[in-house]
């Protein structure tokens, strides 16, 4: 098992990529802190998070679910404190929590911009800061997006800006926290998650046609990339962004 005796804190792990990562890490021997936040994006987050914990228990590993809005520093401090009190350490942090508003440019609001940047980008900063304080040696993996590299979707410009910011933040954190904490990011392309389930069919067909592999990724395929970066196999990799998009152009 690649993560035997490791403790992983995964934000936004009640569904989607975060859930898939939590389950895969558990299968590889990690104890998992399942972070979640009840909001209009996921009103059933509490139920979903507890289901993830049950699935991890069935796998044969240990997990706890802790509510936390990663955009709020006091809640992040509480999340980290509870994780440390439970497992005595955190070896791996996956900053996965994220939101998106697909809204036409003319209807974008400052409130949407603020919420998106605070959850996606500042949340990544806050969790990294407060977890790193307890890491003597470890791995931080930030979930960015290909939208943060090449974007042609003005309706998600606030999301795209936040994901571009995560890539720059990753590089800076890799330098700041070296040599004992390795920091990398993953930039997924289109993934079959709840966030994308309501995309118009015509748009999905058009985007699928641009992907070399002719399909969206499954969350488990992004989780496998996270597992690689979290494992000893990536002990000489830091400051990079791994693109996982099935080929796109």
C-alpha positions as CSV (number, residue, x, y, z in Angstrom):
1,X,0.0,0.0,0.0
2,X,1.4,3.4,-1.1
3,X,0.0,5.4,1.9
4,X,0.2,3.0,4.8
5,X,0.1,4.8,8.2
6,X,-0.3,8.2,6.5
7,X,-3.0,10.7,7.5
8,X,-4.6,12.7,4.7
9,X,-6.8,15.7,5.0
10,X,-8.9,16.2,1.9
11,X,-11.1,19.3,1.6
12,X,-14.4,19.1,-0.2
13,X,-14.3,15.3,0.0
14,X,-18.0,14.6,0.4
15,X,-18.4,14.2,-3.3
16,X,-16.7,14.3,-6.7
17,X,-12.9,14.3,-7.1
18,X,-12.5,14.8,-3.3
19,X,-14.6,11.7,-2.5
20,X,-12.8,9.6,-5.1
21,X,-9.5,10.7,-3.7
22,X,-10.6,10.0,-0.1
23,X,-11.6,6.4,-1.0
24,X,-8.5,5.7,-3.1
25,X,-6.2,7.0,-0.4
26,X,-8.0,4.8,2.2
27,X,-7.6,1.8,0.0
28,X,-3.9,2.6,-0.1
29,X,-3.7,2.6,3.7
30,X,-4.3,6.2,4.7
31,X,-6.5,7.5,7.5
32,X,-8.7,10.2,6.1
33,X,-10.1,13.5,7.3
34,X,-13.2,14.2,5.2
35,X,-13.8,17.9,5.1
36,X,-17.2,19.2,3.9
37,X,-19.3,22.3,3.9
38,X,-23.1,22.6,3.7
39,X,-24.1,25.3,1.2
40,X,-26.5,25.9,-1.7
41,X,-24.0,24.0,-3.9
42,X,-24.3,20.9,-1.7
43,X,-27.1,21.0,0.8
44,X,-26.7,17.3,1.7
45,X,-22.9,17.6,2.4
46,X,-23.3,16.4,6.0
47,X,-25.1,13.2,4.9
48,X,-22.7,12.7,1.9
49,X,-19.6,13.2,4.1
50,X,-20.8,10.6,6.6
51,X,-21.5,8.2,3.8
52,X,-17.8,8.6,2.7
53,X,-16.7,7.8,6.2
54,X,-18.8,4.6,6.2
55,X,-17.3,3.6,2.9
56,X,-13.8,4.1,4.2
57,X,-14.6,2.0,7.3
58,X,-15.8,-0.8,5.0
59,X,-12.5,-0.6,3.1
60,X,-10.8,-1.2,6.5
61,X,-9.4,2.2,7.2
62,X,-10.3,5.0,9.6
63,X,-11.9,8.3,8.8
64,X,-13.6,11.3,10.4
65,X,-15.9,13.9,8.9
66,X,-15.3,17.5,9.9
67,X,-17.4,20.5,8.7
68,X,-15.4,23.5,7.6
69,X,-15.9,26.4,5.3
70,X,-12.3,26.7,4.0
71,X,-12.7,30.4,3.2
72,X,-13.0,31.2,7.0
73,X,-9.7,31.1,8.9
74,X,-11.2,30.3,12.3
75,X,-13.0,27.3,10.8
76,X,-9.8,26.1,9.1
77,X,-7.9,26.4,12.4
78,X,-10.6,24.3,14.1
79,X,-10.5,21.7,11.3
80,X,-6.7,21.3,11.6
81,X,-6.8,21.3,15.4
82,X,-9.5,18.5,15.4
83,X,-7.6,16.5,12.8
84,X,-4.4,16.7,14.9
85,X,-6.2,15.8,18.1
86,X,-7.6,12.7,16.4
87,X,-4.7,11.4,14.5
88,X,-1.7,13.3,16.0
89,X,-0.4,14.3,12.6
90,X,-1.2,15.3,9.0
91,X,1.0,13.8,6.3
92,X,-0.9,14.8,3.2
93,X,-3.2,17.8,2.4
94,X,-5.3,17.8,-0.7
95,X,-6.8,21.2,-1.3
96,X,-9.8,20.2,-3.4
97,X,-12.7,22.3,-2.2
98,X,-14.0,24.5,-4.9
99,X,-17.1,26.2,-6.4
100,X,-18.1,27.7,-9.7
101,X,-20.8,30.1,-10.9
102,X,-21.4,29.8,-14.7
103,X,-22.9,33.3,-15.2
104,X,-22.7,35.6,-18.3
105,X,-20.2,38.4,-17.9
106,X,-22.8,41.1,-17.9
107,X,-24.5,39.3,-14.9
108,X,-21.4,38.5,-12.9
109,X,-21.6,40.0,-9.4
110,X,-18.9,41.1,-7.0
111,X,-20.5,38.7,-4.5
112,X,-19.9,35.7,-6.9
113,X,-16.3,36.9,-7.5
114,X,-15.6,37.2,-3.7
115,X,-17.1,33.8,-2.8
116,X,-15.3,32.0,-5.7
117,X,-11.9,33.5,-4.9
118,X,-12.3,33.1,-1.1
119,X,-13.3,29.4,-1.4
120,X,-11.1,28.3,-4.2
121,X,-7.9,30.4,-3.8
122,X,-7.9,31.8,-0.3
123,X,-9.2,28.5,1.1
124,X,-6.2,26.8,-0.5
125,X,-3.9,29.3,1.1
126,X,-5.5,29.0,4.5
127,X,-5.4,25.2,4.7
128,X,-1.9,25.1,3.4
129,X,-0.7,27.6,6.0
130,X,-2.3,26.0,9.0
131,X,-1.6,22.4,8.0
132,X,2.1,23.2,7.2
133,X,2.6,24.4,10.7
134,X,2.1,20.8,11.8
135,X,4.0,19.1,9.0
136,X,7.6,18.2,9.6
137,X,7.6,16.4,6.3
138,X,4.7,15.9,3.9
139,X,2.8,16.5,0.7
140,X,0.4,19.3,-0.3
141,X,-1.6,18.7,-3.5
142,X,-3.7,21.6,-4.9
143,X,-6.5,20.9,-7.3
144,X,-6.4,23.6,-10.0
145,X,-7.9,23.2,-13.5
146,X,-7.0,23.5,-17.1
147,X,-9.3,26.6,-16.9
148,X,-6.5,28.2,-15.0
149,X,-4.1,27.6,-18.0
150,X,-6.1,28.1,-21.1
151,X,-9.6,29.4,-20.8
152,X,-12.2,30.4,-23.4
153,X,-15.2,30.4,-21.0
154,X,-16.0,34.0,-20.0
155,X,-19.0,32.8,-18.0
156,X,-16.6,31.2,-15.5
157,X,-13.9,33.9,-15.5
158,X,-13.9,34.2,-11.7
159,X,-13.4,30.4,-11.4
160,X,-10.7,30.5,-14.0
161,X,-8.9,33.3,-12.2
162,X,-9.0,31.4,-9.0
163,X,-7.6,28.3,-10.6
164,X,-4.8,30.3,-12.3
165,X,-4.0,31.7,-8.8
166,X,-3.7,28.2,-7.4
167,X,-1.0,27.4,-9.9
168,X,1.0,30.4,-8.9
169,X,0.3,29.8,-5.2
170,X,1.6,26.2,-5.7
171,X,4.9,27.4,-7.1
172,X,5.4,29.9,-4.3
173,X,4.5,27.4,-1.6
174,X,6.9,24.8,-3.1
175,X,9.7,27.3,-2.7
176,X,8.6,28.5,0.8
177,X,8.1,25.0,2.3
178,X,11.0,23.2,0.7
179,X,12.8,20.9,1.3
180,X,10.6,19.0,3.7
181,X,7.1,19.7,2.3
182,X,6.5,19.1,-1.4
183,X,3.8,21.1,-3.0
184,X,2.2,20.3,-6.4
185,X,-1.0,20.9,-8.3
186,X,-3.2,19.0,-10.6
187,X,-5.1,20.6,-13.5
188,X,-8.0,18.4,-14.5
189,X,-9.8,19.0,-17.7
190,X,-13.5,18.0,-18.0
191,X,-14.5,15.5,-15.3
192,X,-17.8,13.7,-14.7
193,X,-18.7,15.4,-11.4
194,X,-21.7,17.0,-9.8
195,X,-20.3,20.4,-10.7
196,X,-20.6,19.5,-14.4
197,X,-23.8,17.4,-14.4
198,X,-26.1,20.3,-15.6
199,X,-24.0,21.4,-18.6
200,X,-26.0,21.7,-21.8
201,X,-25.9,18.5,-23.9
202,X,-24.8,20.3,-27.0
203,X,-21.9,22.0,-25.1
204,X,-20.8,18.6,-23.7
205,X,-20.8,17.0,-27.2
206,X,-18.7,19.9,-28.5
207,X,-16.2,19.7,-25.7
208,X,-16.0,15.9,-25.9
209,X,-15.2,16.2,-29.6
210,X,-12.1,18.3,-28.7
211,X,-10.8,15.7,-26.2
212,X,-8.4,13.3,-27.9
213,X,-9.8,10.4,-25.8
214,X,-13.3,11.4,-26.7
215,X,-14.7,11.4,-23.2
216,X,-14.7,13.3,-19.9
217,X,-12.5,11.9,-17.1
218,X,-14.0,10.0,-14.2
219,X,-13.2,11.4,-10.7
220,X,-11.2,8.2,-9.9
221,X,-8.8,9.1,-12.7
222,X,-7.9,12.4,-11.1
223,X,-7.6,10.7,-7.8
224,X,-4.9,8.4,-9.3
225,X,-2.9,11.4,-10.2
226,X,-3.2,12.7,-6.6
227,X,-2.2,9.3,-5.3
228,X,1.0,9.5,-7.4
229,X,1.9,12.9,-6.1
230,X,1.1,11.9,-2.5
231,X,3.2,8.7,-2.7
232,X,6.9,8.1,-2.3
233,X,7.1,7.8,-6.1
234,X,6.9,11.6,-6.3
235,X,9.6,12.4,-3.7
236,X,11.6,14.4,-6.2
237,X,8.7,16.4,-7.6
238,X,7.7,19.8,-6.3
239,X,6.3,23.0,-7.7
240,X,4.7,21.5,-10.8
241,X,1.2,21.4,-12.3
242,X,0.2,18.0,-13.7
243,X,-2.4,18.4,-16.5
244,X,-4.9,15.5,-16.6
245,X,-7.2,16.3,-19.5
246,X,-7.2,13.3,-21.9
247,X,-5.6,15.5,-24.5
248,X,-7.5,18.6,-25.6
249,X,-7.2,20.9,-28.5
